[in-house]
Amino acid sequence: MEKLYASGKARAIGVSNFACKKMDDLLAVARVPPAVNQVECHPIWQQDKLRKLCQSRGVHLSVSLICHL
């Protein structure tokens, strides 16, 4: 993905469902940090730690809300 980004074929890199540990591991080695992490979030599972990590590292957190009826 970083090669595609460097060549101009991709405007950004994104990840999905990366928890804090996986995000920390990626940010430790990535030359190009992800622009976004798409995760599930709802009132019962707010993922505060992940939200704070992404905010501090400049990674946008895109949330998909799932309602279980």
Beta strands, then each sheet from edge to edge (+ up, - down):
strand 1: 14-16
strand 2: 36-40
strand 3: 60-64
sheet 1: 1+ 2+ 3+
end
